[in-house]
Amino acid sequence: MMQDSTQPLPLPGRQDLLDQIRFDLEHGKIWLKEQRSLLLGLSAMGSFRKEIITTMGQERAKGFFMRLGYYSGLKDAELAHEVRPDMSLEEAFMTGPQMHCLRGMVKAIPICLEVDLEKQHFYAEFDWENSFEVEICQTILGQLEEPACWILLGYACSYSSHFLGLEIQFRELECRGKGDHRCHIVGKPAHEWDDHEEFRELFREAPLIDELYALQSQIAALEERLPVSPDSPTTIGSAPPFTSALKMIDKGSYSDMTMLLLGETGTGKEVLARRIHSMSPRRDQPFVAVNCAAIPPELIESELFGVQKGAFTGATQNRIGRFERAQNGTIFLDEVIELSPRAQAALLRVLQEGELERVGDTSTRNIDVRVVAATNESLEQAVTEGRFRADLFYRINAYTVIIPPLRERKDDIPLLADHFKKRYEARYKKTTMGFTSRALAALQAYDWPGNIRELENTIERGVILTESKHSISESDLFHANSPLDDANQQQLNQKNGCLESVKAGDLNEVDQLAQSALENNISLNELEAAILKAAMDKNDNNVSQAARSLGLTRPAMAYRLKNRVD
């Protein structure tokens, strides 16, 4: 379809876009749908631009700011498809120009728009009024010798390309920042521009970044010569409680001392046990992990210490236990609190004497195994209750490390989430655009009773539900109630631009009620009567309580009820 006119083309209504803006004054955040946004003063942005030009030079700075606009346009293209799925292609495309205006960046006036995706045809012309980048030139930088609207141009290229699924390049042919009487841009498919390859280079990382990456590669090569800790999600993070635990683990790894890891389910105790083994002198020997809670009590002793042929019905051959398999290495006993009394006694003998007996055997075997135990319960309480041997407790409690739950490591969640995102993108052969700001905020607001394991499962769900080249949203991660508290958010009033309080979800419910009333030809009078009756019924005909539930005074409520009767 083609639209062309000597007059500016009409734009769709903007209320649906305004409804995406939320001001969370309680937490100091502004939301544009699921993207956290900022109100940044023009003078600050101008000073930043000036410093970047001074530091990097104008050509590098131009590419830097065009890429800045590029990232913003990419997110708005995603927003356009989500907010306006039922509009025509041309109308939905105008979301980008309208978002430019809502962000206070520029007023984009569409002059010509021609779109035919079947023929891979696109042509557009826009005038830009009140460009913030022109104002920076006028107030801070001075007039340039080339077009100045770098961020706006990067946005236009990115938004159009991602919205249409076709590489589009815009050129600013006239710019008030270099003395022209207007800012005027033209867009068309990249291959239709003679300099499209050279222009595309502006969206690639500058040579300065390449140099930094080269240095980074050299550093990485040097680091490979040093002993490194195993990289795993459980060892990612910098929260003080976690780094403190990690330091204790690393210091204790080089000894043969029995270690006890205390932590809730899902905090990664087994991975940390593997870290202990990999950093110990036993690293080249076996590592054997045992979940004591998963083995029936009547079998735990034979599983751990082995069985001699003929020990019981069905024992037709000798079978070594987990301890013998771990000879000279490390054994990890998860949920050690679940050991039976006989197994506890046998474990104590291993720790004290370095020997064991298989079930049904009379001879002892020397055993050299480092034990790392773990539990999510209080062993001290279990000793008091008679469920765990006191002498065994004192033996394994000598070097205890407390693993903090994820709710005490909120600042580590973005790093962990990104780690799992990359893992599942590779597994499912997807490339997402990362997490929306609101999705990250929701991840950090949630308490994570299942800790890292629950976080991993949640991120896997998000990657599965998210389309390639889209951002992982809050709804992709949390299918039920949002962990965010939206009770004190505010939105813009279209008429006066002021803030109005709005509870999350209320807008949709009220809109649905109004839509239903209109569709069913219910008059305002009938609607008010129904609401008044419902309030009275709910409050057992108590006028004062009914008035409070509707936000009215008692006299106002009584007056409305009297008018209904009359």
WOLINVEN-V193936 format. One record per backbone hydrogen bond with DSSP energy under -0.5 kcal/mol. CO is the residue of the C=O (numbers start at 0). NH is the residue of the N-H. E is the energy in kcal/mol with one decimal. If there is no record, write none. Layout:
co=[CO	CO]
nh=[NH	NH]
e=[E	E]
This chain:
co=[0	2	13	13	14	16	17	19	21	21	22	22	23	23	23	28	29	30	30	31	31	33	33	34	36	37	40	41	42	43	44	45	46	47	48	49	50	51	52	56	57	58	59	60	61	62	63	64	65	66	67	68	69	70	71	72	73	74	75	76	77	78	79	83	87	88	89	90	91	92	93	94	95	96	96	97	98	99	99	100	104	105	106	106	107	108	109	110	111	112	113	115	115	116	120	121	122	123	124	124	125	126	126	127	128	130	131	132	133	134	135	135	136	147	148	149	150	151	152	153	154	155	156	157	158	159	160	160	166	168	170	170	173	174	174	175	176	181	182	183	183	184	185	186	187	188	189	192	194	195	196	198	199	200	205	205	206	207	208	209	210	211	212	213	214	215	216	217	218	219	221	222	229	231	232	238	238	239	240	241	242	243	244	245	246	247	248	249	250	251	258	259	259	260	260	261	263	265	265	267	268	269	270	271	272	273	274	276	279	281	285	287	289	289	290	291	295	295	296	298	299	300	301	302	303	305	306	307	311	313	314	318	320	321	323	325	328	329	330	330	331	331	332	332	333	334	335	339	340	341	342	343	344	345	346	347	348	348	348	349	353	355	357	358	364	366	367	369	370	371	372	373	374	376	377	378	379	380	381	381	382	388	389	390	391	392	398	400	400	401	404	405	408	408	409	411	412	413	414	415	416	417	418	419	420	421	422	423	424	424	430	433	435	436	437	438	439	440	441	447	449	449	450	451	452	453	454	455	456	457	458	459	460	461	466	469	470	471	472	473	473	476	483	485	485	487	488	489	490	491	492	497	499	502	502	504	505	506	507	508	509	510	511	512	513	514	515	516	517	520	522	523	524	525	526	527	528	529	530	531	532	533	534	535	536	538	540	541	542	543	544	545	546	546	546	547	552	553	554	555	556	557	558	559	560	561]
nh=[114	112	16	17	18	19	20	32	23	30	24	489	26	27	28	23	36	21	32	33	34	35	437	31	29	39	44	45	46	47	48	49	50	51	52	53	54	55	56	60	61	62	63	64	65	66	67	68	69	70	71	72	73	74	75	76	77	78	79	80	81	82	83	86	91	92	93	93	94	95	97	98	99	100	107	101	102	104	105	103	131	107	108	128	109	126	8	4	124	2	122	118	120	119	115	188	113	186	110	111	184	108	128	182	106	134	135	136	137	138	139	140	141	149	152	153	154	155	156	157	158	159	160	161	162	163	164	165	189	187	172	185	183	177	179	178	143	183	127	172	173	125	170	123	168	191	192	195	198	199	200	201	202	203	208	209	210	211	212	213	214	215	216	217	218	219	220	221	222	223	224	225	231	234	235	241	242	243	244	245	246	247	248	249	250	251	252	253	253	254	372	261	400	262	374	402	266	451	452	271	272	273	274	275	276	277	278	279	282	284	329	331	291	333	293	294	298	299	300	302	303	304	305	321	322	358	318	310	314	315	309	306	324	325	326	328	369	287	332	371	289	333	335	373	291	337	338	343	344	345	346	347	348	349	350	351	352	353	354	353	366	364	360	307	355	368	327	330	258	332	260	335	262	378	381	382	383	384	386	387	385	392	393	394	395	396	259	261	402	403	407	408	411	412	412	415	416	417	418	419	420	421	422	423	424	425	426	427	428	429	468	471	439	440	441	442	443	444	445	450	452	453	454	455	456	457	458	459	460	461	462	463	464	465	469	432	472	435	476	476	477	478	485	488	503	24	501	22	499	493	496	492	490	505	506	508	509	510	511	512	513	514	515	516	517	518	519	521	520	522	526	527	528	529	530	531	532	533	534	535	536	537	538	540	539	541	542	545	546	547	548	549	549	550	551	550	556	557	558	559	560	561	562	563	564	565]
e=[-2.5	-2.6	-0.9	-2.4	-2.4	-1.4	-1.7	-3.3	-0.7	-3.2	-1.3	-1.8	-0.6	-0.9	-2.2	-2.9	-2.9	-2.6	-0.6	-0.6	-2.4	-0.6	-4.0	-3.0	-0.6	-0.8	-2.0	-2.7	-2.4	-2.3	-2.4	-2.3	-2.2	-2.3	-2.3	-2.3	-2.5	-3.1	-2.1	-2.4	-2.5	-1.8	-2.3	-2.7	-2.2	-2.2	-1.6	-2.0	-2.1	-2.2	-1.3	-2.5	-2.0	-1.5	-1.8	-2.0	-1.5	-2.0	-2.4	-1.6	-1.6	-2.9	-2.2	-0.6	-2.9	-2.0	-1.1	-0.7	-1.8	-1.4	-2.2	-2.9	-2.2	-1.4	-0.5	-2.5	-2.2	-2.1	-1.0	-1.6	-2.4	-0.7	-0.6	-2.7	-0.6	-2.5	-2.8	-0.9	-2.3	-2.9	-2.2	-0.6	-2.8	-0.9	-2.6	-0.6	-3.0	-2.7	-2.8	-1.8	-2.6	-3.2	-0.5	-0.8	-3.0	-1.8	-1.7	-1.7	-2.4	-2.0	-2.8	-2.0	-2.7	-2.1	-1.8	-2.5	-2.3	-2.3	-2.2	-2.3	-3.3	-2.0	-2.1	-2.6	-2.4	-2.2	-1.7	-1.0	-2.3	-1.9	-1.0	-2.1	-2.0	-1.4	-2.2	-1.2	-2.4	-0.6	-2.8	-1.5	-1.5	-1.9	-2.3	-2.0	-2.4	-1.9	-2.0	-1.3	-2.6	-2.1	-1.1	-1.5	-1.6	-1.5	-1.2	-1.5	-2.4	-1.8	-2.6	-2.2	-2.1	-2.4	-2.3	-1.8	-2.3	-2.5	-2.2	-1.8	-2.5	-1.6	-1.2	-1.7	-0.7	-1.6	-1.2	-0.7	-2.7	-2.3	-1.5	-2.6	-2.2	-1.8	-2.3	-2.7	-2.4	-2.3	-1.4	-0.6	-0.5	-1.3	-3.0	-0.6	-2.9	-0.5	-1.8	-3.5	-1.6	-0.9	-1.1	-2.0	-2.1	-2.2	-1.8	-2.3	-2.2	-2.7	-1.5	-1.2	-1.6	-2.6	-2.4	-3.1	-0.9	-2.8	-1.5	-0.9	-2.1	-1.2	-0.5	-2.4	-2.1	-2.7	-1.7	-2.2	-2.5	-2.7	-2.7	-2.1	-2.6	-1.7	-3.3	-2.8	-1.7	-1.6	-1.3	-3.1	-2.5	-2.5	-0.6	-2.5	-3.0	-0.9	-0.6	-2.2	-2.3	-2.1	-1.7	-2.5	-2.0	-2.2	-2.4	-2.3	-1.7	-1.8	-2.4	-2.5	-2.9	-0.8	-0.7	-1.2	-3.0	-2.5	-2.1	-3.0	-2.1	-0.5	-2.8	-2.7	-1.6	-2.5	-2.9	-2.3	-1.8	-0.8	-1.8	-2.2	-2.0	-2.1	-2.7	-1.1	-1.1	-2.0	-2.4	-1.2	-2.2	-1.7	-2.4	-2.8	-0.6	-0.6	-1.6	-2.1	-1.8	-0.6	-1.1	-2.3	-3.2	-2.2	-2.0	-2.4	-2.5	-2.3	-1.8	-2.5	-2.3	-1.9	-1.8	-2.5	-0.6	-2.3	-3.4	-3.4	-2.2	-2.3	-2.4	-2.3	-2.0	-1.4	-1.6	-1.6	-0.7	-1.1	-2.3	-2.8	-2.0	-2.4	-2.5	-2.3	-2.1	-2.2	-2.5	-2.2	-2.4	-1.5	-1.5	-2.7	-0.6	-2.3	-1.0	-0.7	-2.9	-0.6	-0.9	-1.5	-0.5	-0.7	-2.4	-3.9	-2.5	-0.6	-2.5	-2.4	-2.7	-1.8	-0.7	-1.9	-2.9	-2.8	-2.5	-2.3	-2.7	-2.7	-2.6	-2.3	-2.2	-2.6	-1.8	-2.9	-1.3	-0.5	-2.3	-2.4	-2.1	-2.2	-2.0	-2.6	-2.3	-2.3	-2.2	-2.1	-2.7	-2.4	-1.4	-3.5	-1.3	-1.8	-0.8	-2.5	-2.5	-2.2	-2.1	-1.1	-0.6	-0.5	-3.1	-1.0	-2.2	-3.0	-2.4	-2.1	-2.4	-2.4	-2.2	-1.5	-1.9	-2.9]
